[in-house]
Amino acid sequence: MDFSRRKFLQIGAAAGAAVALSGEKLHAMELNPGGKSVGKKGGVRKAVPYTCLTCNIEDGGIAYVEDGKVVKLEGNPKHPGNRGRLCAKGNAGWQHIYDSERILFPLKRAGKRGEGKWKRISWDEALNEVAGKIRDHIKSGASRDEICFKWGRNRTHGFINRWMDALGSSSTMNHTSVCESSKKIGMEPTWGPDIETPDFANTKYILNFGSNILEAAYFHNPYAQRIMDGVVGNKAKLVTFDVRLSNTAAKSDEWHPIFPGTDGVVALAMAHVIMNEGLYNEEFIKDWVNVTADELKKHLAEYTPQMAENYSGVKAADIIRIAKEFATAKPATTYTYRGPAKHLYGSYNERSCMLLPIITGNIEIKGGYCLPRGMGWDKVEPVPPKPKGHSAIHHPHNYPLAGHHVSHHIPFQILEGEQKVAIWMDYYDNPAYTYPSAHVWRKIYQDEKLIPYFVTFSPVLSETSQYADIILPDVSYLERHDPENMPSDLLPWIGLRQPVIKPIGESREFRDVILELARRIDPDGSLEIKKYFDYGTTEDYMKKHFDNVKGLKEAGGWEHLKKTGVFPDYGELNPDDYKYYKDGKVVEPEYGLHMKEDEKGIEVKGKKRAGFGTGSKKIQVRAEEWAKHGFNPMPVYKPHPWHWQDGKKQLKPGQMILTTFKWNVHTQARTGNLPLLSEIVHKNPAWINSKTAAKLGIKHNDLIRVTSGVGHLVTRANVTESIHPEVVAISTAVGHDKVCGRFATANKKAKSHQWAGDDAEHKHMWWDDHGVHPNDIIPVCTDPIGGSQGWYDRVVTVEKAKSGDKYGDVVADVDKAIKFYHETLTYNVAGANHKKMHSEVAQNAEPGKIEVSGLNKEYKDFNPVIV
């Protein structure tokens, strides 16, 4: 059939006219779920619900299985978070199972560390060796804190802590300081939880500070849906402040290219306008905030729009206009993520942005800035006691408020003898790729004097696992169990991650491996370890998690959860408006959680109310506990001394601020070897503004050298209008080491590892560029309050490549990285620069552990509000 472009356009125009004339809504054709498709043998495929883990959003999915193999993944329409939709990563998740270079049985190092020589061993041999090392160390009487466990993505919900607590070690380390810890530490003393769940779908105005929420934020799939609901369905205005024209900024009504780290001063200036113009909610401030309106006006007096313009580059007139629009939109909400938080004083930035919904009373209302909703479960008894020791790498003494750890300091602390290591365990983690000064991690991993024994639970070879002594092959998320609970919607839920197929090869689920290790370390129970793992099977352990979830037993309990994947059942999802209906009515969220009557709460206007999750039950704009450690208890702005001196910018000609960013098809280090995703994004040229590039004599696709104080890299230039003129941006999504998979390294000639799985997709790889990873040349720069890495603070020089430079060159110096580490220490509570940066605050406290209700004492994924 001759179907020309002209004919196609004619048909399209006619169809559009017909819809316009009819005035009726055009209904999209919905595809049938994959389980309703006819399989190869004519039968309906088996459908198994699960919870996704291609990133940390925990969307609900359904796996369709045929002949024991996963053939399709789709969203679970019963899941209120993602409402039946998966993102690109979620759709490609099945490739984690069938990764062509997945490790399918235990491996033992057969050469020098990092040499790449391995031998296959049995599980008995592997478990006996690891258990023997741990048992011998415990019996030696040496400090149990020398047994260390570092994890990246921990969705075991307490199981890793159970393991380490049972071993008696406090040396557990997470990844949160390179993710969002300063956001969390900004939020927790302010209102309790360490995350928010804005009601984007019902709002009228969204102020987005530094979050690429439509593709890379914490809840990008659920939140992207709600933002589109609000922007399209509710005609909400979306305003984004970001150094780069991200996909979110591009879809905003306004994009303001802001100078890095100045989000806080813009927010404070907006608060200044709102208070001075009388646009604040006086009643809400009086009832629920621990400072008065007059105190706020006095505090905000210095933060004029003109001051904010000087630092941020955002025009004062725009700041005034947007502040007034936000305050009068009713309802309105803000959102932040890494943009404001990943700076030297990121926690101040977060608290400053939080001021805006607080002073306008847009808290816990429909369309406003809402508390997270959660449903909890009990710990599995018996619970091991907390270790008695204190590990310096778990929580450094000079970062007393950093309740989510300062994990990017670990290699430097080990190098300098702050913490001795005997046994190092690693899980779902790759700091030799994903951390600042990643080359320093590689140095300590390779040094057997610093880390004598290294065990990793990993399904693949990576920049980190290549240095292990033993690799215990982990399963993919589609072959394991976990309870799940994420505040991705205002309708609270619990979800189940369950194996959709049996683990392939000899890979084993983490909980099963720990169960075996505990039995071998403590066979007779004399070491007081085994008893904490006498719970039966992993499925038995999971059942005990859910035993006391309110209403679950009545709905069918464990079997119901296995069948549906999520609880509660909110009814049927309507494809027209994507809302849940029960008995013909829309299921609405509950608002005003702080207003619930509660005899243990706070008295407001003669009634006891639940209040917020702080010690005072109020929103604490003034955080007194911060003052105890010499920090300002009020939200303030601190210009970064690398960028500013006495209000004047310090950048010299050719100097820029290096920032990083994420693509929606990649997650840290986990997705590089998935062909469906690497085909979409496999290179990462440096974004540079066209006017800046012209001044430097740089053209699009030119080779350029980017130099920091740690080293330099050589990449290509992406010359564009879509970035601040003083910023260069390089994605951290790609640029893997040669030991990683062939798709991750675009290596068509590489032969499959001897332990590799199916190789069928290899012949389809057409790309030959695998990107240039920037983390080696990014030094540590730590928020002394929240403990976050300042990813977006580094001053670099950008120039055309020099003679001899080759694409992909990365040169980084360990000694220079150590010097930056010592510089960032000068800003902590014991550092020489602390008083200089906080001369306005009395220095009346010694560094140490803080004892204030409302702050996390140890890491939690978030503080759920139980409803």
PAMARDO-727078 format. One line per field, with one value per residue (C-alpha): x, y, z. Coordinates in nm, 2 decimals, decimal comma. Each point is the difference from the previous one (the first is absolute). Layout:
x	[X ...]
y	[Y ...]
z	[Z ...]
end
This chain:
x	[0,00 0,14 -0,03 0,16 0,10 -0,26 -0,27 0,10 -0,02 -0,34 -0,14 0,15 -0,15 -0,34 0,01 0,09 -0,28 -0,25 0,10 -0,02 -0,35 -0,13 0,12 0,05 0,31 0,23 0,07 0,34 0,01 0,13 0,22 -0,10 0,23 0,27 -0,15 -0,30 0,22 0,02 0,33 0,20 -0,20 -0,34 -0,05 -0,03 0,33 0,04 -0,03 0,20 -0,02 0,32 0,15 0,25 0,36 0,17 0,02 -0,13 -0,36 -0,15 -0,27 -0,23 0,03 -0,13 0,25 -0,13 0,17 0,01 0,19 0,17 0,13 -0,11 -0,12 -0,16 -0,03 -0,29 -0,14 -0,24 -0,33 -0,08 0,31 -0,09 0,36 0,05 -0,36 0,09 0,28 0,37 0,29 0,26 0,22 -0,29 -0,10 0,36 0,04 -0,02 0,34 0,15 -0,09 0,15 0,30 0,25 0,28 -0,18 0,19 -0,18 0,21 0,25 0,34 0,33 0,28 0,29 0,25 0,08 -0,28 -0,15 0,20 -0,32 0,09 -0,27 -0,09 -0,33 -0,07 -0,30 -0,24 0,12 0,36 -0,10 -0,22 0,24 0,28 -0,19 -0,16 0,34 0,15 -0,28 0,00 0,38 -0,01 -0,27 0,18 0,33 -0,14 0,08 -0,25 -0,31 -0,02 0,27 -0,27 -0,14 -0,30 -0,05 -0,32 -0,14 -0,36 -0,14 -0,36 0,03 -0,19 0,22 0,16 0,35 -0,02 -0,13 0,31 0,25 -0,16 0,01 0,37 0,05 0,14 -0,11 0,19 -0,30 0,02 -0,26 0,02 -0,23 0,26 0,06 -0,38 -0,22 0,10 0,01 -0,35 -0,10 0,19 -0,17 -0,34 0,01 0,05 -0,25 -0,30 0,11 0,00 0,30 -0,21 -0,32 -0,28 -0,13 -0,36 0,11 -0,32 -0,22 0,23 -0,01 0,37 0,32 0,33 0,27 0,35 0,27 -0,19 -0,03 -0,31 -0,14 0,28 0,26 -0,15 -0,07 -0,35 0,02 -0,26 -0,27 0,07 0,04 -0,35 -0,14 0,17 -0,15 -0,34 0,05 0,15 -0,24 -0,31 0,01 0,18 0,27 0,30 0,35 0,30 0,35 0,33 0,28 0,35 -0,09 -0,30 -0,10 -0,29 -0,20 0,11 -0,08 -0,36 -0,04 -0,18 0,32 0,36 0,24 0,37 0,12 0,36 0,09 -0,08 -0,20 -0,35 -0,01 0,05 -0,27 -0,24 0,09 -0,06 -0,34 -0,08 0,11 -0,25 -0,28 0,04 0,05 -0,30 -0,22 -0,07 0,09 -0,25 0,00 -0,22 0,21 0,32 -0,16 -0,14 0,27 0,34 0,24 0,09 -0,23 -0,08 0,19 0,31 -0,02 -0,02 0,30 0,21 -0,09 0,07 0,35 -0,11 -0,13 -0,07 0,29 0,24 -0,14 0,05 0,36 0,07 -0,24 -0,02 -0,38 -0,14 -0,15 -0,32 -0,05 0,06 -0,26 -0,25 0,04 -0,02 -0,33 -0,14 0,10 -0,16 -0,33 -0,04 -0,17 0,08 0,37 0,30 0,38 0,23 0,37 0,25 0,37 0,04 -0,03 0,13 0,33 0,21 0,22 -0,29 -0,28 -0,20 -0,05 -0,12 -0,26 -0,14 -0,01 -0,21 -0,23 -0,09 -0,21 -0,28 0,02 -0,06 -0,27 -0,18 0,02 0,07 -0,21 -0,28 -0,13 0,24 0,26 0,33 -0,09 0,15 0,10 -0,25 0,13 -0,11 0,24 0,07 0,16 0,36 0,04 0,07 0,24 0,18 0,38 0,13 0,18 0,38 0,18 0,28 0,02 0,14 0,16 -0,10 -0,36 -0,05 0,30 0,00 0,05 -0,33 -0,24 -0,31 0,07 -0,23 0,02 0,38 0,29 0,08 0,21 0,26 0,06 0,31 0,18 -0,08 0,14 0,31 0,07 -0,06 -0,32 -0,16 0,17 -0,15 0,03 -0,30 -0,18 -0,34 -0,17 -0,36 -0,18 0,27 0,27 0,18 0,31 -0,23 -0,28 0,19 0,20 0,37 -0,09 0,37 0,07 -0,25 0,18 0,33 -0,13 -0,17 0,32 0,21 -0,02 0,16 -0,29 -0,27 0,13 -0,31 -0,27 -0,33 -0,26 -0,36 -0,02 -0,16 0,26 0,36 0,02 0,26 -0,04 -0,06 0,31 0,21 -0,19 0,16 -0,33 -0,31 -0,32 -0,24 -0,31 -0,33 -0,18 -0,30 -0,23 0,13 -0,02 -0,22 -0,05 -0,27 -0,05 -0,15 0,07 -0,20 -0,05 -0,36 -0,24 -0,17 0,22 0,11 0,22 0,14 0,16 0,31 0,00 0,18 -0,18 0,22 0,25 0,36 0,19 0,33 0,13 -0,08 -0,16 -0,22 0,19 -0,21 0,05 0,38 0,00 -0,21 0,27 0,29 -0,16 -0,04 0,36 0,15 -0,20 -0,10 -0,07 -0,14 0,29 0,08 -0,35 -0,04 -0,19 -0,32 -0,07 -0,03 -0,20 -0,31 -0,04 0,01 0,02 -0,37 -0,07 0,20 -0,21 -0,33 0,11 0,06 -0,36 -0,17 -0,13 -0,07 -0,34 -0,27 0,23 -0,10 -0,37 0,08 0,17 0,34 0,32 -0,18 -0,20 0,32 0,17 -0,29 -0,05 0,35 -0,14 -0,23 -0,26 -0,22 -0,13 -0,24 0,01 0,23 -0,20 0,19 -0,17 0,13 0,24 -0,18 -0,11 -0,38 -0,17 -0,38 -0,02 0,18 0,35 0,24 0,14 0,31 -0,03 0,14 0,08 0,18 0,14 -0,36 -0,10 -0,12 0,26 0,02 0,38 0,03 0,01 -0,28 -0,11 -0,31 -0,12 0,04 0,28 0,13 0,25 0,24 0,32 0,29 0,22 0,06 -0,23 -0,26 0,02 0,18 0,34 0,12 0,24 0,20 0,15 0,21 0,20 0,11 0,15 0,26 0,07 -0,23 -0,27 -0,34 -0,18 0,00 0,28 0,21 0,38 0,18 0,26 0,35 0,12 -0,24 -0,04 0,20 -0,18 -0,29 0,22 0,04 0,35 -0,01 0,30 -0,01 -0,04 -0,13 -0,34 -0,20 -0,02 -0,33 -0,13 -0,34 -0,20 -0,19 -0,33 0,12 0,29 0,04 0,34 0,22 -0,27 -0,14 0,31 0,00 -0,37 0,00 -0,35 0,11 0,36 -0,12 -0,20 0,28 0,36 0,20 0,02 0,15 0,06 -0,28 0,14 -0,18 0,05 0,11 0,26 0,11 0,05 0,22 0,21 0,02 -0,19 -0,24 -0,26 0,15 0,36 0,23 0,03 0,20 -0,19 0,25 -0,08 0,24 0,01 0,07 -0,15 -0,20 -0,04 -0,34 -0,21 -0,19 -0,37 -0,04 -0,35 -0,21 -0,15 0,24 0,12 0,30 0,22 -0,09 0,13 -0,21 0,10 -0,23 0,11 -0,22 0,28 0,37 0,07 0,33 0,12 -0,08 -0,37 -0,23 0,03 -0,30 0,11 0,34 -0,11 0,25 -0,11 0,32 0,00 -0,06 -0,26 0,12 0,02 -0,29 -0,22 -0,36 -0,19 0,20 -0,27 -0,03 0,37 -0,01 -0,26 0,24 0,06 0,15 0,37 0,00 -0,05 0,05 0,25 -0,07 0,07 0,00 0,38 0,07 -0,28 0,15 -0,19 -0,17 -0,23 -0,29 0,10 -0,36 -0,17 0,32 -0,08 0,26 0,00 -0,03 -0,07 0,27 0,33 0,17 0,16 0,18 -0,13 0,22 0,06 0,18 0,38 0,24 0,01 -0,35 -0,22 -0,37 -0,07 0,32 -0,06 0,29 -0,05 0,25 -0,06 0,21 -0,19 -0,33 0,13 0,08 -0,36 -0,12 0,20 -0,14 -0,36 0,07 0,08 -0,38 -0,12 -0,07 0,36 0,15 0,17 -0,25 -0,31 0,00 0,10 -0,31 -0,22 0,12 -0,37 -0,05 0,13 0,24 -0,14 0,02 0,26 -0,02 -0,17 -0,31 -0,32 -0,29 -0,30 -0,34 -0,11 0,34 0,10 0,27 0,07 -0,09 -0,35 -0,14 -0,25 -0,21 -0,34 -0,31 -0,23 -0,36]
y	[0,00 0,34 0,20 0,33 0,27 0,24 -0,27 -0,05 0,37 0,02 -0,28 0,16 0,34 -0,16 -0,20 0,31 0,20 -0,28 0,01 0,37 0,00 -0,27 0,16 -0,34 -0,13 -0,22 -0,32 -0,16 -0,36 -0,20 -0,30 -0,33 -0,11 -0,24 -0,28 0,01 -0,05 -0,35 -0,17 -0,22 -0,31 0,17 0,05 0,31 0,10 -0,02 0,34 0,07 0,33 0,15 0,33 0,17 0,08 0,13 0,32 0,09 0,10 -0,35 0,00 -0,29 -0,24 -0,32 -0,25 -0,22 -0,34 -0,27 -0,32 0,12 0,32 0,36 0,13 0,33 0,24 0,24 0,23 -0,12 0,19 -0,08 0,19 0,36 0,12 -0,05 -0,09 -0,27 0,18 -0,08 0,23 -0,10 -0,16 -0,19 -0,14 -0,11 -0,15 -0,36 0,05 0,00 -0,37 -0,08 0,22 -0,17 0,04 -0,08 -0,20 -0,33 -0,18 0,10 0,12 0,02 0,23 -0,20 0,28 0,35 0,23 0,15 -0,22 -0,17 -0,36 -0,21 -0,36 -0,16 -0,14 -0,17 0,17 -0,22 0,11 0,37 0,00 -0,19 0,23 0,32 -0,14 -0,12 0,35 0,16 -0,26 0,01 0,38 -0,01 -0,27 0,19 0,27 0,28 0,28 -0,11 0,34 -0,12 -0,21 0,25 0,00 0,26 0,01 0,21 -0,07 -0,17 -0,12 -0,28 0,21 -0,06 -0,34 0,14 0,17 -0,32 -0,18 0,26 0,05 -0,38 0,01 0,28 0,25 0,37 0,03 0,01 0,26 0,12 0,21 0,28 0,27 -0,02 0,00 0,23 0,01 0,38 0,02 -0,25 0,18 0,33 -0,15 -0,22 0,28 0,22 -0,23 -0,36 -0,22 0,01 0,02 0,16 -0,10 0,31 -0,02 0,10 -0,13 0,25 0,30 0,33 0,09 -0,20 0,16 -0,25 0,07 -0,20 -0,33 -0,17 -0,16 -0,12 -0,24 -0,02 0,09 -0,23 -0,09 0,10 -0,24 0,06 0,37 0,05 -0,13 0,22 0,31 -0,07 -0,04 0,34 0,19 -0,14 -0,09 0,27 0,27 0,03 0,22 -0,16 0,22 -0,16 0,13 -0,21 0,06 -0,22 -0,02 -0,35 -0,18 0,14 0,35 -0,04 -0,09 0,28 0,33 0,18 -0,11 0,22 -0,11 0,06 0,02 -0,33 -0,01 0,32 -0,16 0,08 0,37 0,02 -0,18 0,23 0,30 -0,13 -0,05 0,35 0,13 -0,21 0,11 0,37 0,00 -0,16 -0,30 -0,25 -0,22 0,16 -0,26 -0,30 0,17 0,08 -0,35 -0,22 0,17 0,05 0,36 0,30 0,19 0,30 -0,22 -0,12 0,35 0,11 -0,31 0,04 0,37 -0,04 -0,24 0,25 -0,09 0,22 -0,20 -0,33 0,14 0,08 -0,36 -0,20 0,20 -0,02 0,35 0,16 0,09 -0,37 -0,10 0,25 -0,10 -0,38 0,05 0,18 -0,25 -0,29 0,16 0,08 -0,31 -0,21 -0,29 -0,01 -0,21 -0,02 -0,28 -0,05 -0,27 -0,02 0,35 0,20 -0,27 -0,12 0,30 0,10 0,13 -0,19 -0,05 0,37 0,01 -0,27 0,18 0,32 -0,15 -0,16 0,34 0,09 -0,26 0,05 0,37 -0,01 -0,28 -0,25 -0,28 -0,32 0,14 -0,12 0,11 0,10 -0,12 -0,31 -0,24 -0,35 -0,28 -0,33 -0,34 -0,17 -0,35 -0,14 -0,13 -0,37 -0,12 -0,06 0,32 0,01 0,28 0,30 -0,03 0,16 0,15 0,31 -0,02 0,31 -0,09 -0,06 0,35 0,24 0,19 0,34 -0,03 -0,03 0,10 -0,23 -0,28 -0,17 -0,05 0,16 -0,30 0,18 0,06 -0,37 -0,06 0,30 -0,11 -0,34 0,14 0,21 -0,27 0,13 -0,35 -0,33 -0,26 -0,38 -0,11 0,21 -0,10 0,18 -0,02 0,17 0,26 0,13 0,30 -0,05 0,14 0,20 0,20 0,32 -0,07 -0,35 -0,07 0,02 -0,29 -0,20 0,06 -0,13 -0,30 -0,11 0,04 -0,33 0,17 0,25 -0,26 -0,35 -0,19 0,12 -0,17 0,12 -0,10 0,09 -0,14 0,16 0,11 0,38 0,26 -0,11 -0,37 -0,05 0,04 -0,26 -0,32 -0,18 0,08 -0,15 0,03 0,20 -0,02 0,27 0,18 -0,23 -0,30 0,12 0,09 0,34 0,19 0,34 0,33 0,33 0,32 0,03 0,10 0,15 -0,34 -0,20 -0,35 -0,30 -0,21 -0,34 -0,08 -0,37 -0,23 -0,01 -0,29 -0,22 0,15 -0,09 -0,19 -0,04 0,36 0,03 0,25 0,22 -0,11 -0,36 0,05 0,19 -0,28 -0,25 0,21 0,05 -0,38 -0,06 0,28 -0,11 -0,36 -0,07 0,35 0,08 0,32 0,14 0,05 -0,30 0,06 0,32 -0,20 -0,30 0,12 -0,28 0,09 0,34 -0,02 -0,07 0,31 0,20 -0,13 0,12 0,35 0,03 -0,19 0,32 0,23 0,15 -0,16 -0,23 -0,32 0,07 0,06 -0,34 0,06 -0,13 -0,19 0,32 0,20 -0,26 0,00 0,38 0,13 0,30 0,09 0,15 -0,04 0,35 -0,13 0,03 0,23 0,21 0,04 0,33 0,20 -0,25 0,01 -0,29 -0,06 -0,21 -0,04 0,26 0,27 0,14 -0,11 0,32 0,04 0,12 0,34 0,19 -0,28 0,25 0,09 -0,34 -0,01 -0,17 0,01 -0,03 0,29 0,38 0,22 0,24 0,22 -0,21 -0,34 -0,26 -0,05 -0,25 0,27 -0,06 -0,25 0,24 0,02 0,30 -0,15 0,33 0,10 0,11 0,28 0,07 -0,32 0,06 -0,32 0,14 0,30 -0,25 -0,09 0,36 0,00 0,26 -0,14 0,20 -0,06 0,21 0,03 -0,07 0,09 -0,27 0,14 -0,17 0,22 0,32 0,24 0,30 -0,04 0,00 -0,29 -0,15 -0,19 0,09 0,00 -0,36 -0,12 -0,15 -0,21 -0,37 -0,16 -0,35 -0,14 -0,32 -0,14 -0,17 -0,32 -0,06 -0,06 0,06 -0,30 -0,26 0,05 0,04 -0,35 -0,02 0,03 0,15 0,29 0,05 0,01 0,32 0,17 -0,11 0,32 0,31 0,31 0,30 0,26 0,35 0,33 0,12 0,35 -0,15 -0,25 0,28 0,19 -0,31 -0,08 -0,33 -0,13 -0,27 -0,35 0,13 -0,19 0,20 -0,04 0,06 0,05 0,00 0,03 -0,38 -0,08 0,03 -0,18 0,02 -0,01 0,16 0,33 0,03 0,36 0,12 0,29 -0,24 0,07 0,28 0,18 -0,07 -0,37 -0,31 -0,31 -0,37 -0,29 -0,27 -0,26 -0,16 -0,04 -0,35 -0,17 -0,27 -0,27 0,07 -0,16 0,04 0,22 0,23 0,04 -0,02 -0,27 -0,21 -0,20 -0,12 -0,36 -0,12 -0,09 -0,37 0,03 0,21 -0,05 0,04 0,19 0,04 0,38 0,07 0,00 0,28 0,26 0,28 0,27 0,04 0,28 -0,08 0,35 0,16 -0,03 0,33 -0,13 -0,05 0,37 0,11 0,06 -0,05 0,31 -0,07 0,19 0,02 -0,02 -0,27 -0,18 0,01 0,00 0,33 -0,14 0,33 0,22 -0,08 0,28 -0,12 0,14 -0,09 0,03 -0,16 -0,34 0,02 -0,17 -0,37 0,00 -0,29 -0,03 -0,19 0,10 0,03 0,09 0,04 0,04 -0,17 0,25 0,30 -0,17 -0,04 0,38 0,08 -0,24 0,19 0,33 -0,12 -0,11 0,36 0,08 -0,27 0,09 -0,04 0,17 0,33 0,14 -0,09 0,31 0,22 -0,12 0,03 0,31 0,10 -0,31 -0,05 -0,29 -0,16 -0,37 -0,27 -0,25 -0,32 -0,20 0,20 -0,11 0,18 -0,16 0,04 -0,07 -0,34 -0,17 -0,25 -0,05 -0,06 0,01 0,25 0,07 -0,13 0,17 -0,29 0,06]
z	[0,00 -0,10 0,33 -0,07 0,26 -0,16 0,04 0,36 0,07 -0,17 0,22 0,31 -0,08 -0,07 0,33 0,19 -0,15 0,08 0,36 0,02 -0,16 0,22 0,32 0,15 0,18 -0,22 0,19 -0,05 -0,10 0,29 -0,07 0,16 0,29 -0,11 0,20 -0,23 -0,30 -0,14 0,08 -0,22 0,10 -0,02 0,37 0,21 0,16 0,37 0,17 0,32 0,19 0,13 0,11 -0,23 0,11 -0,32 0,21 0,35 -0,09 0,07 -0,27 -0,02 -0,29 -0,15 -0,16 -0,27 0,00 -0,27 0,02 0,31 -0,17 0,05 -0,34 0,10 0,29 0,04 0,27 0,26 -0,03 0,37 0,12 0,10 -0,05 -0,37 -0,10 -0,24 -0,18 -0,01 -0,11 -0,26 0,27 0,14 -0,34 -0,06 0,34 -0,12 -0,16 0,35 0,01 -0,33 0,01 -0,24 0,25 0,32 0,26 0,04 0,27 0,28 -0,11 0,19 -0,09 -0,17 -0,05 0,13 0,10 -0,31 -0,23 -0,13 0,07 0,16 0,07 0,04 0,35 0,16 0,24 0,28 -0,05 -0,03 0,30 0,22 -0,09 0,07 0,32 0,12 -0,05 0,20 0,27 0,04 0,03 0,27 0,20 -0,02 0,22 -0,24 -0,04 -0,18 -0,16 -0,23 -0,17 -0,24 -0,23 -0,28 -0,19 -0,28 -0,06 0,31 -0,04 0,26 0,26 0,29 -0,10 -0,05 0,34 0,15 -0,14 0,12 0,33 0,06 -0,09 0,26 -0,25 -0,04 -0,33 -0,23 -0,28 -0,25 -0,31 0,11 0,02 -0,37 -0,06 0,20 0,37 0,03 -0,13 0,27 0,28 -0,11 0,02 0,31 0,27 -0,19 -0,01 0,08 -0,31 -0,23 -0,32 -0,13 -0,23 -0,17 -0,14 -0,35 -0,16 0,18 0,03 -0,19 0,03 0,02 0,09 -0,09 0,14 -0,17 -0,06 -0,33 0,13 -0,33 -0,05 0,28 0,33 0,29 -0,13 -0,36 -0,14 0,26 0,03 -0,37 -0,04 0,27 -0,14 -0,34 0,18 0,16 -0,29 -0,27 0,20 0,27 -0,21 0,27 -0,07 0,02 0,07 0,00 0,13 -0,13 -0,15 -0,29 -0,24 0,13 -0,14 0,29 -0,06 -0,37 0,09 0,25 -0,05 0,11 0,02 0,19 -0,05 0,36 0,12 0,18 0,37 0,01 0,02 0,37 -0,04 -0,27 0,23 0,29 -0,22 -0,10 0,37 0,06 -0,26 0,13 0,36 -0,09 -0,23 0,26 -0,22 0,27 0,19 0,34 0,16 -0,11 0,12 0,34 0,05 -0,15 -0,03 0,29 -0,11 -0,04 -0,31 0,14 0,07 -0,35 -0,15 0,21 -0,10 -0,37 -0,01 -0,15 -0,27 -0,25 -0,37 -0,10 0,22 -0,14 -0,36 0,08 0,10 -0,22 -0,32 0,02 -0,05 0,31 -0,19 -0,08 0,36 0,12 -0,27 0,06 0,38 -0,04 -0,25 0,23 0,31 -0,17 -0,22 0,28 0,01 -0,08 0,07 -0,03 -0,08 0,04 -0,03 -0,07 -0,16 0,32 0,23 -0,16 0,10 0,29 0,20 -0,17 0,32 0,03 -0,36 0,07 0,31 -0,19 -0,28 0,26 0,13 -0,30 0,05 0,38 0,01 -0,26 0,19 -0,29 0,24 0,01 -0,22 -0,33 -0,27 0,26 0,15 0,18 0,25 -0,14 0,05 0,12 0,13 0,24 0,12 0,30 0,03 0,00 0,35 0,17 -0,09 0,07 0,23 -0,14 0,00 0,29 -0,21 -0,21 -0,35 -0,14 -0,35 0,11 0,14 0,03 0,33 -0,16 -0,20 0,29 -0,20 -0,30 0,11 -0,34 0,02 -0,21 -0,21 -0,26 0,27 0,06 -0,22 0,14 0,36 -0,07 -0,17 0,30 0,26 0,15 -0,04 -0,03 -0,23 0,03 -0,22 -0,26 -0,13 -0,29 -0,13 -0,28 -0,01 -0,23 0,16 -0,22 -0,28 0,17 0,27 -0,02 -0,04 -0,09 -0,07 0,38 0,05 -0,25 0,19 0,33 -0,16 -0,17 0,32 0,20 0,30 0,02 -0,09 0,07 -0,10 -0,24 -0,07 -0,24 -0,06 -0,37 -0,31 -0,23 -0,02 0,06 0,08 0,36 -0,01 -0,21 0,32 0,21 0,13 -0,01 -0,22 0,13 -0,30 0,09 -0,18 -0,19 0,16 -0,19 0,18 0,36 0,29 0,17 0,18 -0,15 0,11 -0,18 0,03 -0,38 0,03 0,26 0,01 0,23 -0,10 0,08 -0,28 -0,05 -0,20 -0,07 -0,24 -0,33 -0,10 0,18 0,02 -0,31 0,02 0,35 0,11 0,34 0,18 0,25 0,30 -0,08 -0,01 0,33 0,15 -0,10 0,12 0,34 0,04 -0,09 0,21 0,31 -0,05 0,37 0,09 0,24 -0,18 0,04 -0,38 -0,13 0,21 -0,19 -0,33 0,12 -0,17 -0,26 -0,37 -0,16 -0,07 0,36 0,09 -0,24 0,14 0,35 -0,14 -0,11 0,29 0,17 -0,29 0,07 -0,22 -0,19 0,18 -0,07 -0,37 -0,03 0,16 -0,16 -0,28 -0,10 -0,01 -0,22 -0,24 -0,02 0,08 0,19 0,29 0,05 -0,29 -0,10 -0,26 -0,38 -0,19 -0,25 -0,33 -0,07 0,31 0,16 0,33 0,21 0,04 0,27 0,00 -0,27 0,19 -0,04 0,28 0,15 0,21 0,36 0,06 0,33 0,17 0,25 0,09 0,12 0,35 0,22 0,38 -0,02 -0,24 0,03 0,11 -0,27 0,06 0,29 -0,17 0,00 -0,35 -0,13 -0,13 -0,18 0,05 0,20 0,38 0,03 -0,24 -0,19 -0,31 0,12 -0,22 0,28 0,07 0,34 -0,02 -0,29 0,22 0,25 -0,26 -0,12 -0,30 -0,06 0,13 -0,26 -0,38 -0,14 -0,31 0,00 -0,32 -0,09 0,07 -0,32 -0,20 0,20 0,22 0,16 -0,24 -0,31 -0,24 0,00 -0,33 -0,22 -0,39 -0,12 0,34 0,04 0,25 -0,09 0,07 -0,07 -0,09 -0,07 -0,30 0,06 -0,17 0,24 0,37 0,16 -0,11 -0,04 -0,35 -0,22 -0,13 -0,09 -0,38 -0,02 0,22 -0,11 -0,36 0,10 0,20 -0,03 -0,02 0,21 -0,16 0,22 -0,03 -0,05 -0,08 -0,35 0,09 0,25 -0,26 -0,26 0,25 0,05 -0,37 0,05 -0,26 0,03 0,02 0,06 0,23 0,33 0,32 0,33 0,29 0,37 0,29 0,01 -0,37 -0,35 -0,25 -0,38 -0,16 -0,27 0,02 -0,03 -0,09 0,09 0,12 0,27 0,28 0,22 -0,15 0,30 0,03 -0,18 0,05 -0,05 0,06 0,24 -0,18 -0,21 -0,03 0,15 0,05 -0,24 0,26 -0,03 -0,26 -0,37 -0,04 0,28 -0,17 -0,36 -0,06 -0,30 -0,01 0,37 0,06 0,24 0,35 0,06 0,25 -0,23 -0,08 -0,33 -0,27 -0,26 0,02 -0,05 -0,38 0,00 0,17 -0,26 0,22 0,08 0,25 0,37 0,15 0,24 0,37 0,19 0,37 0,02 -0,04 0,24 0,35 0,32 0,13 0,29 0,16 0,36 0,11 -0,22 -0,09 -0,38 -0,27 -0,19 -0,34 -0,16 0,16 -0,18 -0,18 -0,33 -0,30 -0,34 -0,31 -0,34 0,03 0,01 -0,23 0,09 0,17 -0,10 0,04 0,32 0,18 0,38 0,22 0,38 0,28 0,34 0,19 -0,14 0,09 0,36 0,01 -0,09 0,26 0,26 -0,13 0,04 0,36 0,08 -0,03 0,25 0,36 0,11 -0,31 -0,03 -0,25 0,21 0,22 -0,30 -0,19 0,30 0,18 0,07 0,22 0,35 0,01 0,31 -0,06 -0,03 -0,30 0,10 -0,03 -0,01 0,22 -0,14 -0,08 -0,36 -0,15 -0,13 0,22 -0,28 -0,36 -0,11 -0,35 0,12 0,31 -0,10 0,13 0,09 -0,11]
end
